[in-house]
Amino acid sequence: MSDKEYKVRASHCHHRASEEEIYQVLRRTTDPLDRSWAKLEKARRVVLKFNMIKPRERIEYFAGRRRELVDDAVARAVLRLLRERTTAELIATDTYPYGNGNVTPDDFNYRHILEDFDVRYVDSNLPPFTTYEVPGGGCMFDRYVLNTVFDEADEVISIAKMKNHAFMGITLTLKNLFGLPPMIPPEGRTRSYYHHLIRLSYVLPDLGMITKPCLNIVDALTGQWGREWGGEGRICNTLLAGDHTVATDVCGMTLMGHDPKSDWPTPPFRRDRNHLLLAVERGFGTLNLDEIDYESEVEGPLAEFDSVSTDSSETVDNWRRTTCEQGLIYMDDRSKLIDRYRGQFIYMQDGQVVWNGENPSNLGSRRELSGEKKNSALWLKYVDPDEGEGEHFERYDECLQLAS
């Protein structure tokens, strides 16, 4: 028996394998995860977050599998395995950022799979909501509003696709949790509020510490190079599973050929910091393979992976610097801004409020809003006199120091 705190397994599974073969490989891969199964077998209610939701007409395929999303066959294998190993109620949850008022359509693309296994779906954009404290305090915010389904959950499972990400460098089981915060104000925040230079790298560890997925699965039958949407397909022939989201992603990142200890501006972290490194600095997980009970039937790199360069390094440097400056200016001018913009969202640029209102959801991209000042970042903030989110403004100073 290993006395290591984390356990991860990677298995070979041909991308053209039958559904029965995929199920058998997944079963073999997860069988050693005794801590995961001990929790799941005692659970009464388990919440699952699949990286699967997308309008049907926008689903991309590569080599016979979903290119950007967890493949249907892997999803069915996961649910079949859970139905055999636990009597818990299974609940899938996600948010829908593709129109329709950000409400998941009744006929969303993988509902039929959930129905086949009697899995209830909860739209995390819709109430009821609960405010969840990050245990021990957050990296970016101390508390987040999420759907109350997590109050009911005994355990959480994250099922992700192996992909690069233009913003985050990689997207595996921890980045997959970004689909949980509601996007509809006033209770929620627009997607751009958390998906923000500087913020997002710190938000992801916070979501991981709140939900603590006990089982983490990566569909790497095929993967995607470059970015989370619209990248290039890669054949990887692998299924990966672990009992901790950071440890699982560290092994996944290694199989992609990336160094888990690397950080901005080292590729694939071309735009922002390594969220796995920040999680470990906070005491959540490890970056060291020696500290993981890790066994693999495959060797990395599974394929060529890297993130795309969407902008010059000089532009990214300017955006990061000016984002941090706006956050620090807000703190200096906070009392004045609260008097004028209390209870509103504001965009700040070059020390000035360039927009204010109750809902920034439909303003378009920051690239468009920045006007002629393309190298000067727009920083979005909810003006709350109580600072109920508990934003850690020291992160902006920290990142300024890193840049210098």
N, C-alpha and C positions, 0 to 999 in steps of 0.2 A: 504494500500500500504506500502510495506517495503521500508525504506530509506537506506538499506544496499547496498553497492557498488557492491556486487557480488550475483549471484543467481544460485543455483544448485538444480536439482531434480533427485532423484533416484526412479525407479519404478520396481515393480516385473513383470517379464516376464518369463514364463516357457521356459526352453531351448528347449523343443519340440513343442513350439507354432508354429502355421501356419504363413505364411508370412503376411496374413491379420492381424492376432493378433499382430505380431511384429510391423507392421506399426501403428496400433491403439495405442499400448503402447508408441511407440516413439512419436507419435503425442501428446498424453496426457502428456508425460514427457517434451516435448519442448514447449508446449503451454504457460506456465507461463514465458518463457524467453523473456519478452517483449523487452528488449534492443537488444537482438540478432535479433529478427524479424524486429524491426524498421530499423536496419542497412541493413539487407538482402533484405527487401522489397524495399529499395531505391537504392540498388546496380544495376549497369549495368553489372558487371562482378565479378564472385565469383570463387575463386580458392580453390579446395578441396585437402587435403592430407589424403588419406586412408592408413592405415597400412595393405596393402593387397598384395603387389607385391612379387612374388615368382615363380620360375619355377614350372610348373604344377606337375612334377614328385616328387617334394619335399614338396607338400602341405600335412599337417598332419590333421587328423580329430579325434575328441573325442566327444562321446555322440551325434553323428549326426551333429556336427558343426565343423567349422574350429577351430583347437585348438590354432594355433599361430597367426592367422590373423583374421581381421574383417570378419564375416561370410557373404556369398553372400546375404542372406535374409536381414541382417541388412543394407548392402550397398544399396540394392534395396529400402528398406524402407526410407533411408535417401534421396535418389534421388527422389523418388516419392513425399515425403514431400516438398522438395525444389521446384519441378516443380509446386506444387499446391500453394506455398506461395510466389514465386518470379518469375519475368520475366527475371531475369538476365541470361546472358550467363554463363554456368557452365563449368569450366575447371579443370580437375584432373591433378596433377603433382606428379612425384616421380623420384627417381634415381634407376638404376638397377645394383646391385653389384654382379651379378651372371654370369660373363663371357660376351661373345658376345661383347667384347670391351667396356663393361659398357654402351652399347646402348640398350634401351628397345626393345625387339623383337616386330614385328608387331602384333603377336598373343599372347601377354602377357595375363596372366591368368584371368584378370577381364575386359579386353577390351569389351567383349560381353555385360557386364552389362552397361558400359559407353555408348555403342552404342544404347542400348535399350532406354536410356534416353537422347540421343543426347548430350552427354558430350564429349567435346574435350579433348584429352590427350596431354600434353606437357612433353617431356623428360627433366628433369632439369639438366641432364648431358650435354646437347647440347646447343650451343649458339642460340640466342644472350644472353649475360650476362650483368648484371648491378652490380656495387658495391654499397651496401646498408650500410649506417651508422646506428649503434645502437643508438637510441634516447638517448641523454644525455651521451653517452659513454658506452662502453661495459664492461662486467664482465671479459672476457678473451681476446677478440679482439674488436677494435672499429668499424671495418667494415668487411663485408663478401661479397664474390662474389656469387650471386644467379642468376637463370634464370630471364630474363627480364619480364617474365609473372607476377611477383609481382609488376612491374611498372603499369601494366594494371589492377591489381586487386583492386576492391573497398573493398572487404572483403575476409577473409580466414576462412576456416572451417577445423578443425582437427578431424578425426574419427579414434579411436584407439581401441586396444584390451586390456583387463585387464591381465597383466602378471607381473611376477617378471623378473628381469634382473640381470645377473651375475655381470655386471660391475656397473650399475646404481641403483641397488636395486629394482626399479620398472620401468615399462615402460607404460605410459598412454599417455595423449594427448600432453604433452610438449615434452617428449622423441620422440614421433612420428615425430616431426618436424626435427629430425636429418636426415631424408631421403631427405632433400631439397638441401644441398650444393653439387655442382658438384664435381665429383671424378676424373676428367681427367685433369692433368696438361697440359699447364701451367696456364690456368685461374683458374682451380679448385685445390683442394687439395685432396690427396688420403684419403680414408676413415680413415686410421690410423692416419692422421694428427690431426683431431679433436677428433677421438675416442681414446683418449690418457689419461693415468693416469693424474690426476690433471686437464687437459684441459676440458674434456667433461662435467664435472659438471657445469662449468662456461659457456661453449659454448651454452648449452641448453637454459638458460635464455636469452642469446643474441638473439637466433633465435626466441624465443617467443616475445621479445620486437620489433623485426623487423616486424614480420608478424601479431602479435596481433590477433589471431583467435577469431572471435566474437561468434562462436558457436563451442562447444567442446563436442563430443559424445564418450562414451565408451561402446563398446560391451562387456558386462559381462554376456551374456547368459551362456557361459563357459569362463573359464580363464585358466591360466597356472602358475603352481608353478615352482620355481627353476631358470629358465633362459628364455631368449627371444626365443631361438631355442632349441628344444630337451628337454623341460621340461615335467612335468606331468600335465595332464588335471585336471581341477576342474570345477564342476557344481556350478554356481553362480546365475542363474535365475534372472538377473538384467540388466536393461538399465539405463545409467547415462548420464546426459547432463547438461552443464552449460555455462554461458556467459563469463567466463574467464578461460584460460587454467590452471593457477596455482590453482585457487579455485576449479575447477572441479577435478583436480588431488588430492588435499588435501582430498576432500570427498571420492574419489576413494580409496586413500591410507588408509583412516580410515575404509572403508568397507572391505578392505583386511586384517584388523587387525593390521596395522602398525601405528606407531606414526608419524604424519607428521612433528613433531618438532625434531625428532631424527636425528643423524648425524653419519658419520664415526667415530669409527668402529662399532657402534651399528647396528645389523641386522635390515633391510635387506641391510644396507649400509656397506658391508663387504670389499669393495675395494676402494670406492671413496665417496666423499661427497654428501650430499642430495641436488640435484639440485633445489628442490622446496624451501628449506630453503635459498639457495644462491639467488634465484630469489627475494624472499621477502626481504632479506637484501639489495638488490639493489632497492627496492621500487616497485617491480612488483608482485602484488597479496598479499595474506594473508595466514597464516598458521592457523588462529584462526577460528574455526567453528562458534563461536559467532558473527563473523564479516561477515558471509555468510548467506544469506537468503536460508537456506538449509532445504528441506523437503524430507523425504525418506519413502517409503513403505516397505523397508527391513532394517534389522539390521545386523551390522557386528560383528564378521567376517563372510563374506559370505562363506568362506571355509578356509582351512589351506593354508597359503601363507608364503613363505620365499625365499630368494635367496640362491643359492648353494655356498658352499665354494670351490672355484676352486684351491686355494692355501692356505698354512698356513698363519696365521696372521703375523708371523715373515717375511715370504717372501714378503707379501704385504707391510709391513712396510719398508722393504729394497727398494722395487721398488719405493714407493712413495718418500722416502727420496732421493734416487739417481736421480730420475726424476727431483725433485726440484733443486738438486745440479747442474745438467747439464744446466738447464735454467739459473741459476745464473752465472755459469762459462761462458756461451755464452755471457752474458751481459758484464762481465769483459774483455773478449777477443774479443769483437765484431769487433773492427777495424781490428785486425789481421785476423780474420776469413772472413771478408768481402773482404779484399785484395786477399785472396786465393780462396774463394768459391762463389764469387758474382754471383747471379742469379741461384744458384744450391740449391738442397736439401741436407742436411747433417744429418747423424745419429751420435750423440755423446754418448760416454760411458766412464765413468771414466775420464772425462776431455779431451778425445781425439776424433777426427773425425775418425770414423771407416768405414764410407761409404760416398761417395758424388756422385751426379749425377743429371740428369734432371727429372727423373721420378722414384720414389720409389714404384710404384704401384705393381710391380710383384716380389718384393723381398721376399715375404713370411712373416711369423709371426715374431714378435720380439723375441719370445721364441727361434726360430731357429737361428736368426741372432745374438743373444747374445753369442753364442758359449759356452765356458766353464764358463762364468761369469753369471750364471743363476740368481743370486740375484742382479745383477747390471743392472739398467734400461738403455734402449736405448731411446734417446730423439730425435725426428725428428723436423727439423726446416728448413724453407725456408730462405735462406740468402739474405736479401734485405737491401741494404744500406739506403733506405728511410724508412724502417720499415712501409711499406704501410698498413699492417694489423692492426697496432697499438696494438701489443701484450702487455698485462699487466703483466710484469715480477714480479711485486710485489705479484702476486698470489703464485709464487713459495716460496717466503719468508714467506708469510702468512701460507702456508701449512706446511712448515718446523717448524714454531713456534707452529702450532697445534699439530704436531707429538711429539714435545718435551714437 
